[in-house]
Amino acid sequence: MSEDGTMRKKLGVAGVGMMLLAGCGSGESPPARAPALQPFNNGAFAMQIPQGWNLAVAGECSSLAFVLQDPQEPLRKIVSFGMVGPVYQSVMQKQIDQQYMASGGFPVEWYDMPVVAPLTPENLLVNFSQIAGSGLARRFMPGIPQLEGLQVVSSTPLPCPLPEPGAQRALVRAVYIENGRVVQGLFSLTTAPYMPMLGGPGGGTAYGYLMTGITAPKGELAALQPTLLRSLATFAIQPAYVQDCLMRSEAAFGAVLQAGKTLRETSEQISRSWEARNRSDDILAEKRSDAMLGKERLYDPGTGEVYEFNNGFYDQYRLNPQGYRNSQLQPLPASDHGLWSAAAGDGYRHLGD
């Protein structure tokens, strides 16, 4: 077996240049506790990983990806992947590929990828469910989540590591649905049009590069993010693996490696952005979570307690509040961070319905 084949067997990798999240969660998670970290080294990279978490590795060199998950709550993740794509930059380019295949051309294996226009980190994440449903994605890593209904809460531009016209990098805070539950995530991502030096299918397509992130169920991200980012910061590609990739003359790996020498800087940027976040973003994340789940919140001004109801309940309640056990409930003030951050009780049980 060749050295290349040995490395593939050792890592258990797939030979498709696509990086995606893996795993799913169901039910209620146990309380979030910061996990202890332990050393890991598979010959390709080394890092401190949360103790007891599962690690999945896919791809190699420029497409090297890993996903760390808590087996007790798989919505808790640390993810890192070098490339996401290819995606289309325009409907016209997708139509060209369709016409090519219809006229007897070879199948275009990325034809079921979405059109991401305009090409931005935020828009690529919004379209991630279509990327995850593509044939390339399913072959690369089975069981990937769909990031269903992903909505951007906030986005902060970052210095772009790729010297390519049209390339953009951003730190994105988002919420999405997985297995009927709301997940919060922080992602650092670069998008760029097709670059000949990095290879790929050609003009009219684009990729996401150097995508890293942490995710957790709604309400847990604040408690877990320091430990997850500390783990992410320890990631280091091993020198022997670097040489193996460079000996194969993989230009894409050299470019990505140079642009993302370490995840320490990325994790520090994510941490600083989280600590400096606008409190209004926290409220927006909660409002969007409620909208995804079809919920609304009311509170008792006398006690400060917050309760959760199905969307539309208040319209019925306010017609005859005296007909309920508690007639004082009101919608949460739009800018009250304390109330929006408070745990919400079961409103129907509170009212005795």
C-alpha positions as CSV (number, residue, x, y, z in Angstrom):
1,M,0.0,0.0,0.0
2,S,1.3,3.5,-0.9
3,E,2.0,6.1,1.8
4,D,-1.0,8.0,0.6
5,G,-3.2,4.9,0.9
6,T,-1.8,4.1,4.4
7,M,-2.7,7.6,5.6
8,R,-6.2,7.2,4.2
9,K,-6.7,3.9,5.9
10,K,-5.3,5.3,9.2
11,L,-7.7,8.2,9.2
12,G,-10.7,6.4,7.8
13,V,-11.2,9.2,5.3
14,A,-13.3,9.8,2.3
15,G,-11.8,11.2,-0.9
16,V,-14.2,14.0,-1.6
17,G,-13.3,17.7,-1.0
18,M,-16.3,18.5,1.1
19,M,-16.5,19.3,4.9
20,L,-19.7,19.2,6.9
21,L,-21.0,18.8,10.4
22,A,-22.0,15.3,11.6
23,G,-24.4,13.9,14.2
24,C,-27.7,14.7,15.7
25,G,-29.4,14.9,19.0
26,S,-32.8,14.0,20.4
27,G,-34.7,14.5,23.6
28,E,-33.7,16.7,26.5
29,S,-30.0,17.1,27.3
30,P,-28.4,16.7,30.7
31,P,-27.3,19.9,32.4
32,A,-24.4,21.6,30.6
33,R,-21.1,21.1,32.4
34,A,-17.7,22.2,31.1
35,P,-15.9,18.9,30.2
36,A,-12.4,18.2,31.1
37,L,-9.9,18.1,28.2
38,Q,-7.5,15.2,27.3
39,P,-4.8,14.9,24.7
40,F,-5.4,13.4,21.2
41,N,-3.0,12.7,18.4
42,N,-3.9,10.6,15.3
43,G,-0.8,11.4,13.3
44,A,-2.5,14.1,11.2
45,F,-3.3,16.5,14.0
46,A,-3.1,16.8,17.7
47,M,-5.4,18.7,20.1
48,Q,-6.9,18.6,23.6
49,I,-10.4,17.2,23.2
50,P,-13.3,17.0,25.7
51,Q,-13.1,13.9,27.7
52,G,-15.6,11.2,26.6
53,W,-16.6,13.0,23.5
54,N,-16.7,11.2,20.1
55,L,-14.4,12.3,17.3
56,A,-15.1,11.8,13.6
57,V,-12.5,12.6,11.0
58,A,-13.0,12.9,7.3
59,G,-11.1,14.2,4.3
60,E,-7.4,14.8,4.0
61,C,-5.0,17.7,3.5
62,S,-7.0,20.6,2.2
63,S,-10.3,18.8,2.9
64,L,-9.3,17.6,6.4
65,A,-12.3,17.8,8.7
66,F,-13.2,16.8,12.2
67,V,-16.3,16.8,14.3
68,L,-16.3,16.4,18.1
69,Q,-19.6,15.6,19.8
70,D,-20.8,14.9,23.3
71,P,-22.5,11.4,23.2
72,Q,-24.9,12.4,25.9
73,E,-26.0,15.5,23.9
74,P,-24.8,15.4,20.3
75,L,-26.0,18.9,19.7
76,R,-22.9,20.0,21.6
77,K,-20.1,20.1,19.0
78,I,-16.8,21.4,18.0
79,V,-16.3,21.5,14.2
80,S,-13.5,22.3,11.8
81,F,-13.3,21.8,8.1
82,G,-11.1,23.2,5.4
83,M,-13.5,23.4,2.5
84,V,-17.3,23.4,1.9
85,G,-18.5,23.0,-1.7
86,P,-18.5,23.5,-4.5
87,V,-21.6,25.7,-4.7
88,Y,-22.9,27.7,-7.6
89,Q,-22.5,31.4,-7.8
90,S,-25.4,32.0,-10.2
91,V,-28.5,30.3,-11.6
92,M,-27.0,30.8,-15.1
93,Q,-24.0,28.6,-14.3
94,K,-26.3,25.9,-13.0
95,Q,-28.4,26.1,-16.1
96,I,-25.2,25.7,-18.2
97,D,-24.3,22.5,-16.4
98,Q,-27.9,21.2,-16.9
99,Q,-27.7,21.9,-20.6
100,Y,-24.3,20.2,-20.8
101,M,-25.7,17.0,-19.2
102,A,-28.9,17.1,-21.3
103,S,-26.8,17.2,-24.5
104,G,-24.9,14.0,-23.6
105,G,-22.2,15.4,-21.3
106,F,-20.8,13.5,-18.3
107,P,-22.8,13.9,-15.1
108,V,-21.9,17.0,-13.0
109,E,-21.5,15.5,-9.6
110,W,-22.1,18.8,-7.8
111,Y,-25.2,19.7,-9.8
112,D,-27.5,19.3,-6.8
113,M,-25.5,21.9,-4.9
114,P,-27.4,25.2,-4.2
115,V,-26.9,28.6,-5.8
116,V,-25.3,30.9,-3.1
117,A,-25.8,34.4,-4.4
118,P,-24.6,36.7,-3.2
119,L,-21.5,34.7,-2.1
120,T,-21.0,35.6,1.5
121,P,-20.2,33.6,4.7
122,E,-23.7,34.4,6.0
123,N,-25.5,33.2,2.8
124,L,-23.5,30.0,2.6
125,L,-24.6,29.1,6.1
126,V,-28.2,30.0,5.3
127,N,-28.0,27.6,2.4
128,F,-26.3,24.9,4.4
129,S,-29.3,22.6,4.5
130,Q,-29.2,22.2,0.7
131,I,-25.5,21.6,0.8
132,A,-26.0,18.9,3.5
133,G,-28.6,17.2,1.3
134,S,-26.3,16.9,-1.7
135,G,-24.9,13.7,-2.9
136,L,-21.3,14.9,-2.3
137,A,-22.2,15.7,1.3
138,R,-23.9,12.3,2.0
139,R,-20.9,10.4,0.5
140,F,-18.4,12.4,2.4
141,M,-20.0,12.0,5.9
142,P,-23.2,10.1,6.6
143,G,-25.7,11.5,9.1
144,I,-24.9,15.1,8.8
145,P,-27.5,17.6,10.2
146,Q,-29.5,19.8,7.9
147,L,-29.0,23.0,9.9
148,E,-32.7,23.4,9.2
149,G,-34.1,26.9,8.9
150,L,-30.7,28.5,9.9
151,Q,-31.1,32.2,10.7
152,V,-28.2,34.6,11.2
153,V,-28.4,36.5,14.5
154,S,-25.3,38.6,14.0
155,S,-22.3,38.8,11.8
156,T,-18.9,40.5,12.3
157,P,-16.5,40.9,9.3
158,L,-13.0,39.6,9.9
159,P,-9.7,40.1,8.0
160,C,-9.7,37.7,5.1
161,P,-6.8,35.2,4.9
162,L,-7.2,34.5,1.1
163,P,-5.9,37.2,-1.3
164,E,-8.6,36.7,-3.8
165,P,-11.1,39.3,-5.2
166,G,-14.5,38.6,-3.8
167,A,-13.2,36.6,-0.8
168,Q,-14.9,37.4,2.5
169,R,-14.5,36.2,6.1
170,A,-16.9,36.7,8.9
171,L,-17.8,35.5,12.4
172,V,-21.4,34.5,12.4
173,R,-23.8,33.8,15.3
174,A,-26.8,31.7,14.2
175,V,-29.7,29.6,15.4
176,Y,-31.2,26.6,13.7
177,I,-33.3,23.5,14.2
178,E,-32.1,20.0,14.7
179,N,-34.4,17.1,15.6
180,G,-37.1,19.7,16.5
181,R,-34.8,21.5,19.0
182,V,-33.2,24.9,18.7
183,V,-29.4,25.0,18.5
184,Q,-27.1,28.0,18.8
185,G,-23.8,28.2,17.0
186,L,-20.8,30.5,16.5
187,F,-19.0,30.0,13.2
188,S,-15.9,31.5,11.5
189,L,-16.0,31.1,7.7
190,T,-14.3,32.4,4.6
191,T,-16.0,32.3,1.2
192,A,-14.3,32.8,-2.1
193,P,-15.0,32.3,-5.8
194,Y,-13.3,29.5,-7.7
195,M,-9.5,29.9,-7.5
196,P,-7.3,28.0,-10.0
197,M,-4.5,27.7,-7.5
198,L,-6.8,25.8,-5.2
199,G,-8.3,23.5,-7.8
200,G,-12.0,22.7,-8.1
201,P,-14.6,22.3,-10.8
202,G,-14.0,25.7,-12.5
203,G,-15.5,29.1,-13.1
204,G,-19.0,29.8,-11.8
205,T,-18.5,27.9,-8.6
206,A,-17.2,28.8,-5.2
207,Y,-16.2,27.3,-1.8
208,G,-16.3,28.0,1.9
209,Y,-12.9,27.7,3.4
210,L,-11.5,27.3,7.0
211,M,-14.9,26.9,8.6
212,T,-14.8,26.3,12.3
213,G,-17.4,26.5,14.9
214,I,-19.0,25.5,18.2
215,T,-22.6,24.6,18.8
216,A,-24.8,23.8,21.8
217,P,-28.5,23.5,22.6
218,K,-30.4,26.7,23.2
219,G,-29.4,28.1,26.6
220,E,-26.1,26.3,26.9
221,L,-23.7,28.2,24.7
222,A,-22.7,30.8,27.3
223,A,-21.7,28.1,29.8
224,L,-19.8,25.9,27.3
225,Q,-18.1,28.3,24.9
226,P,-15.0,28.9,27.0
227,T,-14.1,25.2,27.2
228,L,-15.0,24.4,23.6
229,L,-12.9,27.3,22.3
230,R,-10.0,26.3,24.6
231,S,-10.1,22.9,22.9
232,L,-10.3,24.4,19.4
233,A,-7.3,26.6,20.1
234,T,-5.1,23.6,20.7
235,F,-5.5,22.1,17.2
236,A,-2.2,21.6,15.4
237,I,-1.5,19.8,12.2
238,Q,1.5,17.4,12.7
239,P,4.7,18.3,10.7
240,A,4.9,14.8,9.1
241,Y,1.4,15.1,7.8
242,V,2.1,18.5,6.4
243,Q,5.1,17.1,4.5
244,D,3.0,14.2,3.2
245,C,0.4,16.6,1.8
246,L,3.0,19.0,0.3
247,M,4.9,16.1,-1.3
248,R,1.7,15.3,-3.3
249,S,2.0,18.9,-4.7
250,E,-1.4,19.7,-3.3
251,A,-1.5,23.5,-3.9
252,A,-4.8,23.8,-2.1
253,F,-3.4,22.4,1.1
254,G,-0.4,24.8,1.0
255,A,-2.7,27.8,0.6
256,V,-5.2,26.7,3.2
257,L,-2.4,25.8,5.6
258,Q,-0.8,29.2,5.2
259,A,-4.1,31.0,5.7
260,G,-5.1,29.0,8.8
261,K,-1.8,28.2,10.5
262,T,-3.5,27.7,13.8
263,L,-7.0,27.7,15.1
264,R,-5.8,29.6,18.2
265,E,-6.3,33.0,16.6
266,T,-9.8,31.9,15.4
267,S,-10.9,30.7,18.8
268,E,-9.6,33.9,20.4
269,Q,-11.6,36.0,17.8
270,I,-14.7,34.0,18.5
271,S,-14.2,34.4,22.3
272,R,-13.6,38.2,22.0
273,S,-16.6,38.6,19.8
274,W,-18.8,36.6,22.2
275,E,-17.7,38.6,25.2
276,A,-18.2,41.9,23.4
277,R,-21.6,40.9,21.8
278,N,-24.5,43.3,21.9
279,R,-27.1,42.3,24.5
280,S,-29.7,42.9,21.9
281,D,-28.3,40.0,19.9
282,D,-29.1,37.7,22.9
283,I,-32.7,38.9,22.8
284,L,-32.9,38.5,19.0
285,A,-31.6,34.9,19.3
286,E,-34.3,34.2,21.8
287,K,-37.0,35.7,19.7
288,R,-35.9,33.7,16.6
289,S,-35.8,30.6,18.7
290,D,-39.4,31.2,19.8
291,A,-40.5,31.8,16.2
292,M,-38.8,28.5,15.1
293,L,-40.6,26.5,17.7
294,G,-43.9,28.3,17.4
295,K,-43.7,29.6,21.0
296,E,-44.2,32.9,22.7
297,R,-43.4,34.1,26.3
298,L,-45.4,36.0,28.8
299,Y,-44.3,37.2,32.3
300,D,-45.9,38.1,35.6
301,P,-44.8,41.7,36.5
302,G,-45.5,41.0,40.1
303,T,-43.1,38.0,40.4
304,G,-40.9,38.4,37.4
305,E,-41.5,34.8,36.4
306,V,-41.5,34.0,32.7
307,Y,-43.7,31.4,31.1
308,E,-43.8,29.8,27.7
309,F,-47.0,29.2,25.6
310,N,-47.8,28.2,22.0
311,N,-47.7,31.1,19.6
312,G,-51.0,33.0,19.5
313,F,-52.0,32.2,23.1
314,Y,-51.8,35.9,24.3
315,D,-54.3,37.0,21.6
316,Q,-56.8,34.7,23.3
317,Y,-55.7,35.4,26.8
318,R,-56.0,39.2,26.7
319,L,-59.7,38.9,25.6
320,N,-60.6,37.7,29.1
321,P,-57.6,37.5,31.5
322,Q,-59.9,37.3,34.5
323,G,-60.9,33.9,33.2
324,Y,-57.5,32.5,34.1
325,R,-55.9,31.7,37.4
326,N,-53.3,34.5,36.8
327,S,-54.7,37.6,35.1
328,Q,-51.5,39.7,35.2
329,L,-49.5,38.1,32.4
330,Q,-47.9,40.4,29.9
331,P,-45.6,40.1,26.8
332,L,-41.9,40.5,27.6
333,P,-40.7,44.1,27.1
334,A,-38.8,44.1,23.8
335,S,-35.4,45.2,25.3
336,D,-35.4,43.6,28.8
337,H,-32.4,41.3,28.6
338,G,-33.0,39.9,32.1
339,L,-36.4,38.6,31.2
340,W,-35.4,37.3,27.8
341,S,-32.5,35.4,29.4
342,A,-34.6,33.9,32.2
343,A,-35.6,30.3,32.0
344,A,-39.3,30.0,30.9
345,G,-41.7,27.8,32.9
346,D,-44.6,25.8,31.5
347,G,-47.3,28.5,31.1
348,Y,-50.2,26.1,30.8
349,R,-49.3,24.3,34.0
350,H,-49.0,27.7,35.7
351,L,-52.5,28.6,34.6
352,G,-53.9,25.3,35.6
353,D,-55.1,24.4,32.1
